[in-house]
Amino acid sequence: MPSGRLAPGLYVVATPIGNLRDITLRALEVLGTADLVLCEDTRVTRKLLERHNLAPKLLAYHDHNAASIRPRVLEELGRGAAVALVSDAGTPLVSDPGFKLVEAAIEVGHRVFPIPGASAALAALVASGLPSDRFFFEGFLPPKSGARKSRLAELREIPATLIFYESGPRLSDSLADMASTLGARNAAVCRELTKAFEEIRRGSLAELAAHYEEAGAPKGEIVVVVAPPGEEAPLDTADVDKKIKAALKKLSLKDASAAIASETGLPRKEIYARALALAEKKK
């Protein structure tokens, strides 16, 4: 695959997010001829390289050593080296420390070459069935509910499809916070994209939160895609009434209304009125 000497500079190379065949011919050429390949985990990148019979010089570059490795990389670039930067999966700089290296390289006058390819965020967007003409990539939300809701409130009015990364253990709670903060919007949970157990589950935020609360934390890499404002999921009043009746068996009218409003993203006053009407019917 290598065909000759690369021009000096920093090459930002996208790699597969799962299926190792999802790599471009140009990416293979760059990785095969670069003087140095920077990677988050050398074991992960070596597996990809061995699949394509490539054996470049590797150097770990990740969150924990980036500050100490950057000067060395800049020295290599200063000597005219061609340095490739990859992440464990997808396009570098998206939720990884590559931005500071690119920034530093540009600052001292080195060329930066984008080598495009796979991206989990874009793969999820095109498979979600949600509007793709305008989208906003948020990445990971804060791990604690209070901070997460505050951030979601800031995103609520953005007139675009929202894209999030999330971990399995936090997925159900995050979806519930999205439902209560963003409202009754449609969404898609995209898991293990391009891999053997790829799963795309679509529904309202409340429905998805309930599913993963019951099913438990899923494994693998997860992208959540949420419809923009004005794309609210249709309300199933029978389902809401069923939830209210179940909640009223265990909670007071006030607490049941608050719980269902939080789960569905519907206004608390509206839920309270429905709960009051249902409570009156039982008498």
C-alpha positions, 0 to 999 in steps of 0.5 A, a space after each residue: 500500500 505505501 507508495 512514497 514519501 509523505 510531505 512533512 506535517 501532521 496527518 489527522 487520520 480517521 480509523 474504523 469505529 468497529 468494522 476494520 474494513 471501514 478505512 480509506 485507501 488514503 488512510 492506509 497509505 498515510 499510516 503505512 508511510 508516516 515516520 511516526 503514528 500517534 495513537 491512544 492505545 498502541 494495542 488497539 491501533 496495532 490490531 488495525 495495522 496488522 490487519 492491513 500488513 502495516 508496521 509503522 513506528 507507534 507512540 502512545 498519545 492520550 489524555 494522561 501523557 499528552 502534555 509531556 509528549 507534545 513537545 517531542 512530537 513538535 520536535 519531530 515535525 520540526 525535523 520534517 517528519 510526517 506524523 499521523 494522529 489516530 484515535 482508538 476509533 473514528 475521527 481524532 479530535 472528537 472527544 479526545 486530546 488531539 485538538 491541543 496538538 493540532 493547535 500547537 502544530 499550526 501555531 509553529 507553522 506546520 501543515 495539518 492534513 485531514 484524512 477523513 473517514 469514519 465518525 460514530 456521531 455521523 453514522 448515528 445521525 444518518 441511521 437515526 431517521 431524525 432531521 440531518 440538515 442541521 445538527 449539534 454535537 455535544 459529546 458527553 454530558 456531565 455525569 451527575 444529574 444536576 449538572 446534566 440537566 443544567 447543560 441540557 437546559 442550555 441546549 433545549 432551544 437549539 434548532 437542530 438535532 442533538 448528538 450525544 455520546 454516553 456510557 452504558 451505566 449512565 444511559 437510562 438516567 441520561 435519557 430520563 433527564 433528557 425527557 424531563 428537560 428537553 420534552 417529549 422528543 423522538 430519539 434514537 439510541 445507536 449502539 455498537 455501530 458497524 459491529 456484529 451486535 449493532 443496535 438502533 432503538 428508536 422511540 420517545 426519550 421517555 420510552 427509551 429511558 424506561 426500556 433501558 431502566 428495565 433492560 439494564 445497562 447495555 454494553 458497547 459504544 453508545 450515541 444518542 440522537 435527539 430530535 430538534 424542538 418542534 419534533 415532539 413525539 406524539 403523546 399516547 394519552 392511554 399510556 400516560 394514564 396507565 403510568 399515572 394510575 400505577 404511580 397513584 397506587 404508591 405515591 400521593 397525587 402531588 408526588 405521582 404527578 411530579 414523577 410522571 412529568 419527569 419521566 415523560 417530559 410533559 408539563 407538571 400542571 398537565 399531568 397533575 390535572 390528568 391525575 386529579 381527573 383519574 383520582 376523581 373517577 375512582 371515587 
